Amino acid sequence: MKVAVIGLGSMGMGAARNLRAKGHEVTGCDMRAEAREAFGGAVTTPDAIPAGTEAVVTFVVNAQQTEDVLFGPSGCAARLAPGAVVIACATVAPEAARRIEARCSEAGLLMVDAPVSGGTAAANAGTMTVMASGAPSAFAKADPVLAAIATKVYRLGDAAGPGSTVKMVNQLLAGVHIAAAAEAMALGIRAGADPQTLFEVISASAGSSWMFQNRVPHILEGDDTPRSAVNIFVKDLGIVLDQARGLTFPLPLAAAAHQLFLAAAASGHGAKDDAFVIRVWEALAGIDLPGKA
C-alpha cells in the first residue's frame, strides 16, 4: 500500500518504520532535516508526497496542524488517490475531529479518527493502542496500516468523535498521573529519601502507575529530552477542561495538573520532557534533582 506518514517525531518515526518493515511503500514527511535523514525517503512538505498515495497518517500536534497538512497551502489532499484514507492521530477535541472528517468527505476522502497511546517504545515496536472511530469503509481502507503500527485497535464508533473523546479521558489520567509522580518524587527528595531507592520501592508498591514507571527514570537520569513535552499536556489538559466546561462538569484534579504544566511552561520548560514538570517543585522547594551537574 502506498502510505505517507506526516510528522516523524517520537511516535511518527516508529510508525513509519513499522509500515516500511511490513512491506508498505512509505514516504515520510517532516520539516526537520535530521528527521528526514533518519528515516530516508522523506519529503519536507506534504504536497511533495507521491501522487496516488492511498493512505496518509498524520502525527502532528493539534487540529490546526492536521487541517494544514491536509488542506493548507502545502497540504497533501490533492496528492491522494480518490477514496484514500486519512488516519488522524493527533489528540484533538471531538468536534475538531468531526470537522476534519467533514472536510475529508467533501474532498472525496475517508477518515479514521485515530488518536494513539503507548509512547515511543510502543511506536517503535509497532504495539501502539489506537482509539479509533470512523465509517466502516474508512476502517476497511485503514486496516492494513493500523495492523502495521498497533496491536490494539478499538473501534469506538461509526463516525469521527468517539475516538477523540476516549483519548481525551486517557489524557486526563496521563496528565494527572505525571503530575502526581513528579509531586511524589519531589516530596521524597525534600524529605531525604534516596531517589533511586524511592523509585524502586514505589514501582513495586500499590502507589505505582504506568506513568510513574515510565517517566520517573527520565528524572533520575536528568534527561529532559522530550519524548512527550510539557507543552503537549498544556494543550491536552486544556482540551479536557474545555470539554468539561461545555458539559458543566467539574475536574479539580485535571485543573490542578494543568496549572502545574502551565507553571513549568511559563518557567521556560515547555519544550522539555513532560516528567520535568517536577521543576515546578524544584523552584518552589529548592530541591536538587538527580543528575543535576
C-alpha positions as MATLAB code, in Angstrom:
seq = 'MKVAVIGLGSMGMGAARNLRAKGHEVTGCDMRAEAREAFGGAVTTPDAIPAGTEAVVTFVVNAQQTEDVLFGPSGCAARLAPGAVVIACATVAPEAARRIEARCSEAGLLMVDAPVSGGTAAANAGTMTVMASGAPSAFAKADPVLAAIATKVYRLGDAAGPGSTVKMVNQLLAGVHIAAAAEAMALGIRAGADPQTLFEVISASAGSSWMFQNRVPHILEGDDTPRSAVNIFVKDLGIVLDQARGLTFPLPLAAAAHQLFLAAAASGHGAKDDAFVIRVWEALAGIDLPGKA';
ca = [
       0.000    0.000    0.000;
       1.258    3.489   -0.819;
       1.348    5.342    2.525;
       2.578    8.738    3.698;
       3.410    9.470    7.334;
       3.379   13.170    8.123;
       5.320   14.012   11.272;
       8.394   11.886   12.028;
       8.565   12.631   15.724;
       8.646   10.253   18.674;
       5.532    8.395   17.509;
       5.506    9.004   13.764;
       9.034    7.728   13.187;
       8.258    4.366   14.761;
       5.005    4.078   12.832;
       6.712    4.900    9.525;
       9.467    2.358   10.105;
       6.989   -0.366   11.022;
       4.910    0.337    7.938;
       8.018    0.047    5.793;
       9.059   -3.176    7.561;
       5.618   -4.658    6.826;
       6.112   -4.104    3.104;
       4.239   -0.857    2.533;
       5.607    1.798    0.182;
       6.181    4.586    2.713;
       7.026    8.246    2.240;
       7.829   10.219    5.372;
       7.282   13.935    5.710;
       8.878   16.282    8.233;
      10.208   19.822    8.185;
      13.300   18.815   10.196;
      16.281   17.697    8.129;
      17.514   15.371   10.877;
      14.196   13.504   10.927;
      14.169   13.124    7.143;
      17.729   11.827    7.181;
      16.970    9.382    9.993;
      14.090    7.869    8.042;
      15.259    8.195    4.451;
      12.767    8.545    1.616;
      11.211   11.598    3.231;
       9.992   14.926    1.907;
       9.832   18.369    3.502;
       6.223   19.367    2.818;
       3.004   17.343    2.494;
       2.363   18.470   -1.073;
       5.530   16.624   -2.106;
       4.266   13.133   -1.263;
       3.764   10.840   -4.292;
       0.623   11.273   -6.356;
      -1.868    8.481   -5.818;
      -0.990    7.912   -2.165;
      -3.647    5.586   -0.721;
      -3.333    6.414    2.979;
      -1.872    9.294    4.959;
      -1.143    9.047    8.679;
      -0.852   12.375   10.479;
       1.296   12.551   13.615;
       1.151   16.304   14.187;
       0.494   18.360   17.309;
      -3.090   19.575   17.075;
      -6.234   20.041   14.981;
      -4.940   23.125   13.178;
      -1.801   21.323   12.042;
      -3.893   18.328   10.946;
      -6.032   20.555    8.747;
      -2.988   22.420    7.446;
      -1.107   19.299    6.336;
      -4.220   18.096    4.541;
      -5.853   21.224    3.154;
      -3.438   24.125    3.701;
      -1.311   25.845    1.034;
       1.174   22.958    1.167;
      -1.428   20.324    2.008;
      -1.413   16.823    0.597;
      -5.119   16.286   -0.167;
      -4.625   16.842   -3.896;
      -1.895   14.179   -3.946;
      -4.118   11.454   -2.518;
      -5.875    8.831   -4.597;
      -9.683    9.116   -4.822;
     -11.149    7.361   -1.798;
      -7.841    7.400    0.082;
      -7.985    7.275    3.866;
      -6.699    9.853    6.335;
      -5.680    8.314    9.658;
      -5.626   11.298   12.010;
      -3.567   10.504   15.137;
      -3.263   13.878   16.867;
      -5.063   14.466   20.152;
      -7.842   16.902   19.286;
     -11.237   17.913   20.614;
     -14.082   15.656   19.415;
     -15.743   18.495   17.499;
     -12.463   19.170   15.695;
     -12.286   15.517   14.627;
     -15.815   15.767   13.255;
     -14.931   18.973   11.377;
     -11.869   17.354    9.771;
     -13.924   14.301    8.818;
     -16.456   16.556    7.077;
     -13.695   18.300    5.115;
     -12.256   14.935    4.101;
     -15.667   13.760    2.914;
     -16.094   16.907    0.809;
     -12.712   16.137   -0.798;
     -13.705   12.548   -1.595;
     -11.535   11.095    1.159;
     -12.218    8.746    4.054;
     -11.069    9.415    7.614;
     -10.428    7.459   10.774;
     -10.303    9.497   13.984;
      -7.349    7.547   15.408;
      -5.500    9.033   18.391;
      -2.825    6.707   19.732;
      -1.229    5.761   23.031;
       1.774    3.764   24.159;
       4.697    6.140   23.922;
       7.871    5.958   21.884;
       8.640    2.363   22.856;
       5.282    1.101   21.607;
       5.569    3.169   18.423;
       8.980    1.661   17.713;
       7.714   -1.853   18.433;
       4.513   -1.465   16.408;
       2.423   -2.141   19.510;
       0.535    1.106   19.971;
      -3.064    1.302   21.148;
      -5.396    3.131   18.762;
      -8.648    4.677   19.980;
     -10.440    4.796   16.648;
     -13.765    5.778   15.185;
     -14.918    6.186   11.620;
     -17.098    4.765    8.889;
     -16.781    1.034    8.134;
     -15.447    1.927    4.685;
     -12.716    4.042    6.299;
     -11.722    1.185    8.589;
     -11.638   -1.245    5.657;
      -9.175    1.023    3.865;
      -7.135    1.780    7.005;
      -6.908   -1.753    8.410;
      -3.583   -2.718    6.738;
      -1.981    0.467    8.076;
      -3.386    0.069   11.576;
      -2.288   -3.582   11.679;
       1.296   -2.494   10.985;
       1.524    0.096   13.759;
      -0.692   -1.212   16.563;
      -1.667   -4.370   18.404;
      -4.848   -2.941   19.923;
      -7.300   -1.050   17.718;
     -10.529   -0.167   19.495;
     -13.426    0.588   17.142;
     -15.453    3.069   19.137;
     -17.990    4.381   16.652;
     -19.010    4.790   13.011;
     -18.016    8.454   12.714;
     -15.262   10.726   13.962;
     -15.540   11.966   17.550;
     -15.714    8.939   19.865;
     -12.036    8.148   19.284;
     -11.036   11.635   20.367;
     -13.445   11.503   23.317;
     -11.808    8.361   24.703;
      -8.315    9.792   24.083;
      -9.367   12.906   25.986;
     -10.194   10.758   29.028;
      -6.868    8.952   28.646;
      -5.027   12.273   28.602;
      -6.808   13.434   31.743;
      -5.433   10.381   33.539;
      -1.996   10.596   31.922;
      -1.536   14.254   32.823;
      -2.715   13.805   36.406;
      -0.514   10.718   36.826;
       2.601   12.512   35.542;
       1.970   15.493   37.804;
       1.323   13.197   40.776;
       4.501   11.204   40.067;
       6.538   14.416   39.968;
       4.947   15.703   43.163;
       5.612   12.406   44.964;
       9.241   12.267   43.867;
       9.773   15.911   44.840;
       8.336   15.279   48.300;
      10.524   12.216   48.772;
      13.646   14.110   47.720;
      12.808   17.020   50.044;
      12.270   14.550   52.915;
      15.681   12.977   52.310;
      14.767    9.709   50.569;
      17.248    8.344   48.035;
      15.548    8.979   44.651;
      16.595    5.706   43.026;
      15.530    3.636   46.027;
      12.264    5.557   46.251;
      11.535    4.806   42.608;
      12.253    1.104   43.041;
      10.070    0.780   46.134;
       7.097    2.695   44.727;
       7.338    0.799   41.416;
       6.780   -2.419   43.382;
       4.013   -0.960   45.546;
       0.362   -0.005   45.272;
       1.133    3.658   44.645;
       2.769    2.962   41.294;
       1.337    3.748   37.864;
       2.398    3.225   34.266;
       3.355    6.877   34.059;
       5.353    6.712   37.305;
       7.393    3.790   35.985;
       7.801    5.318   32.537;
       8.574    8.941   33.421;
      10.487    8.882   36.713;
      13.567    7.259   35.082;
      13.875   10.428   32.969;
      14.075   12.414   36.211;
      16.596   10.030   37.750;
      18.807   10.298   34.668;
      18.456   14.076   34.492;
      17.435   13.620   30.839;
      14.855   16.190   29.774;
      14.999   15.249   26.068;
      11.316   15.462   25.098;
       9.712   12.105   24.349;
       6.497   13.973   25.076;
       6.816   17.605   26.049;
       5.344   19.686   28.859;
       3.568   21.754   26.179;
       1.687   18.670   24.992;
      -0.081   18.459   28.341;
      -0.690   22.189   28.402;
      -2.634   21.545   25.183;
      -4.219   18.199   26.028;
      -5.402   19.080   29.518;
      -6.669   22.329   28.027;
      -8.836   20.250   25.657;
     -10.052   18.170   28.607;
     -11.005   21.253   30.621;
     -12.690   22.972   27.664;
     -14.843   19.906   27.038;
     -15.727   19.601   30.719;
     -16.663   23.287   30.882;
     -19.074   22.749   27.988;
     -20.614   19.837   29.894;
     -20.741   21.802   33.188;
     -18.569   19.071   34.674;
     -16.044   19.811   37.452;
     -12.483   18.479   37.076;
     -10.477   19.681   40.092;
      -7.605   17.203   39.681;
      -7.190   17.865   35.957;
      -7.348   21.618   36.594;
      -4.610   21.406   39.221;
      -2.405   19.303   36.940;
      -2.980   21.766   34.084;
      -1.821   24.648   36.280;
       1.370   22.744   37.110;
       2.159   22.121   33.437;
       1.385   25.779   32.711;
       3.760   26.790   35.502;
       6.503   24.593   34.066;
       5.951   26.070   30.600;
       5.928   29.613   31.960;
       9.270   28.884   33.632;
      10.820   28.015   30.282;
      10.427   24.237   30.354;
       7.589   23.852   27.840;
       9.733   22.081   25.246;
      11.287   19.714   27.806;
      10.188   16.178   28.643;
       6.860   16.239   30.470;
       8.362   14.495   33.524;
      10.194   17.758   34.155;
       7.030   19.360   35.400;
       8.945   18.403   38.578;
      10.941   21.604   38.060;
       7.952   23.488   39.463;
       8.682   21.834   42.825;
      12.422   22.285   42.306;
      11.823   26.021   42.123;
       9.258   26.150   44.933;
      11.056   23.925   47.417;
      14.694   24.367   46.423;
      15.325   20.640   45.980;
      18.234   19.246   43.971;
      17.094   16.875   41.237;
      19.065   13.725   40.368;
      21.515   14.058   37.515;
      21.943   17.780   38.042;
      25.512   18.941   37.436;
];
